């Protein structure tokens, strides 16, 4: 009996670990369902060798033990173990935010995205909608005083002279948007830190060297254009002013990162977001 109980506990504990690892929050609940299905499948697959190998009980008892393990697995999601994972991750995120609050004498919200520099803090919002050109970045000094409030279009315009392009190339370069990434955890493991980037895109009809067209591109494709992404990662100096240099820009020019737009009969492959604006026309 003790031997069977150990086998059952092993199956349940392994199943719980898999479920908690797979569990994620989602508005539609699809990830929770995926984790639930994964738990049942894993329990069945792992339960067979644990119960059936080197176990002297009868076949009927083995099947019964496997059935019990499946029933327990079916109940686990309703005991709130997935929510415990979310609570732990939120606690770790809040702990990092609290540390920055204390260091810079500010009160950041949970949805804040921040980059800390020696004397200043750059703050954005990770829930800002893509395509919204009214997004704003805030700069605070070490005393918690707001020293700058700048729209992303203003920052993008200031960055244009420093883009790793010549004047001719800038004529067909667009500012697409600003993208932010907040802190994320997977249990105790930190997956992502805060990140703020402005995205520019250089467009040309010149075919890149050694470029290989995608096999699914129609043979009658026309108006083919190649799009190179350029990112600007904001950095503040000791006075809280934005720095623009070669270290803050990155041009993605390898063939794997180049995106292609074209038109064909009944098809239009679009790369540009609706918010895109030529850098020479940024207001």
LINURPE-V279710 format. One record per helix or strand of 3 or more residues. SS is the DSSP state (~ for helix, > for strand). FROM is the first residue (numbers start at 1). LEN is the number of residues. If there is no record, write none. Layout:
ss=SS from=FROM len=LEN
ss=SS from=FROM len=LEN
This chain:
ss=~ from=2 len=21
ss=~ from=30 len=23
ss=~ from=59 len=21
ss=~ from=81 len=24
ss=> from=112 len=5
ss=> from=120 len=6
ss=> from=136 len=6
ss=> from=146 len=6
ss=~ from=152 len=11
ss=~ from=167 len=4
ss=> from=173 len=9
ss=> from=184 len=3
ss=> from=189 len=4
ss=> from=195 len=10
ss=> from=222 len=11
ss=> from=249 len=3
ss=> from=259 len=6
ss=> from=267 len=3
ss=~ from=279 len=3
